[in-house]
Amino acid sequence: MADSKSPLADIGKFYESLPFEYLLIGHCLIVASWFPKLKDRYLLSYWVGALAAFGGGILTALLIQDPKRAPIPLLSSNTVGVIWTICWWLINYFPGNLVAKMFSVAPFRISAKVCLNLLRAGLIASRIDLTSQLYPGVLAAPLIIGSIAGSGGRFSIDPILSGFGALEGPAEIAQPAFAARSGFVGSLLYWVTVHVYGFLMPPSYLLANQLE
């Protein structure tokens, strides 16, 4: 078991000290920039983007069916919905496309990607921690729920994009690519290192719980 004074424990404490709202803003900005071809269909753009951003949390919350410990993000927090809406509008509809142009600059975009991946990793870890408590000794539950947490956004939007003729390439569930593969590998590594061998102490992931 990792010592509470180890460098790994310090990383966990640093993660929890990061302001959730700042991470969420970066997360929402990067996701809102993924669908420029849908700008002329604003409702489709809004909801596809929202599902891409929060689909992992939504799908796993529906599967776990415990709204206190695994709430649906857009239904449980005004902060999530407000920040998503503002970021979506800024990226897609700000006059002169100024925000999107500024966001295309590498330092801003890289920072947003870091925010996205921090929240994604936190959500995977928090879902695995929860399912390991709910179903102790069961292998399938944490790996399946963790994988969906990491790639549920893509699973959610592929059928919608396909129905509107906007899906580029095969669906993730039919031909797993980076989202599904990284979600599964990350879930497996976290489950093994934390819940099987106890190399790491499972952090609380308070930030991720707000995104769930």
N, C-alpha and C positions, 0 to 999 in steps of 0.2 A: 504494500500500500504506500502511495506517495506521501511523503512527509508534508505537513502543512507549511513548512518553511522552505520547501524545495522551489527551484526556479519554475517548475510546472505549476505549482500552486500560485506563485506570483503572477503567472500568465492568466490564470483563472480570475484572480482578484482584479487584475488590470482590465480584463474583459467586462467584468461586472461594473467597473467604475465608469465605463464609457457611457455618455448620455444617450439614452435610447432614442430620443427624438432626432438627434443628429444622425445616428445610424439609419433611422427610418427615412429621413429626407434623402440621403444618398441612395438608399435602396429604391425608393420610389422614383427618383429622377432617372436612374439607369433603366429601370423597367419601362417607364413611360416613353423612353426613346427607342424602344424595340419595334414599334409598329407604325412607322411613318406612312405606310401605304393605307392605313385605316383612318387617316385624319379627316377625310371627306365624309366618313360615317362615324360621327362623334360618339354616339351611344355604344356602337360596337367597339370603338377604340377604348372607351372608358372601361367597359366591363371585361373585355379581353385583357386589358392591362391589369385590372384589379385581380382577376383570376390568376394571371401570370405572377403577380406579386405575392399573393396570399393563398394560392391554391393548395400548397403543401399543408399549411396550417388548417385550412378549411376542411380538406378531405380527411386528414387525420383526426380532427376534432369530431367529425361526423362518425368516424369509425370507433373512436374511443367512447363517445357518448357520456362525457363527464364535463359539463359546461363550467364547473368551478375550477377544475385543474387543467382543462383543455378547451378554453373558450374559442368561439369563432371570432376572428379579429374584427371584421367590419361591424359585427353586432355587439361587441363587448367593449369597444373603446371609441370615443369620439375622436381622440387624437389620431388614430390610424386612418379613419375615413377622411378627416379634414386634410391631413398632410398628403395623403394620396391624391385627393382631388386638386389641391393647389399645385402639386408637382406635375401632375398630368396636364393641367392647363398651361403651366409655364413652358413646358417642353413642346407642346403641340400647337398652342394657339396664342402665345405671347406676340404682340405686334412686332412685325419685322423679323420674326423668328430669331430674335436676339439671344434668348436664353438657350435655345438649341445650338446656336452657333458657338456661344461661350462654352457650353457643355461639351462640345466636340474637342476642345483643347485637352491634350493628354492628361495633365495633372488633375483636372476636375473629374474626368472620366475614370481614371485609375482610382481616385479616392472613392468615387461612388461604387465601383466594383468591389473595393475592399469592404465597404459598408454592407453590400449585398451578401458577400460571402461570410462575413462575420455573423449576420443574422441567420443565414441559412445553416451554418454550422451549429449555432446555438439552438435553433429549432430542432435539428436532427438529434442533438444531444439531449435536449429536454424531453422529447418524445420517447427516446430510448429509456431514459431514466424512469419516466412515468410507466411505460408498458412493462418494464422489468419489475416494478413494484406491483402492478396489477396482475401480472401473469408470471410469477417467479418460477424460474427453471424452464420456461418455454422459449425455444430458440426462434420460432417463426414470428412471434409478436413484435419484438423489438426490431428485427431486421426488416420486416415488411413495413411496419409503421415508420421506421427511420428512413427507409428508402423512399416512401411516398412523401414524407416531410421534405426530403431534399429534391424531389422532382415532380411533386404534385401539381405545381403551376403549369408545367408543360403538359402533363396528362390532362389537365382541365381544359386548356385552350385548344388543343389539337382538333378535337371533334368540332368545335365551333368554327375554327378557321377553315377546316375542310368543308363544312356545310356552306360557307360563304365563298368557297373557291379561293381562299387566301392562304392555304397551307402550302408552304414551300418545303418539299422533301417529304419523306415518309413520317408517319406518326411515331412519336417516341415509344409508345407502348408496343407498336408492331416491330420497330427496329431500334432498340435502345442505343442512344448516343451518349454524349457527355453527361447530360442531366441525370439520366437514370443510372448510368454506370458509376459516376462519382457519388451519387446519393447512396447506392448500395455499398460501394467500397468504404466510404466514410462511415456508414452505419456499422459495418462489420468491424472496422478497426476500433471504433469507439466502444462497441459492445465488448469486444475481446479484451481491450486494454483496461477498461473500467470495471465491467461487470463479471468478467470471467477470471482474469488474473489479478485485478486490483492494483495495477501499476499506477493508476491515477485516481485521485479522489473526485467523485462526480460533483461538479459545481452546481450551484442552484440555477444558473442561467435565467436570472430574473428578467433580463432584457428580452430574451427570446419568448418568455411566457407572455409578454405584452403583445407580441406579434402573432401569437398562435391563433 
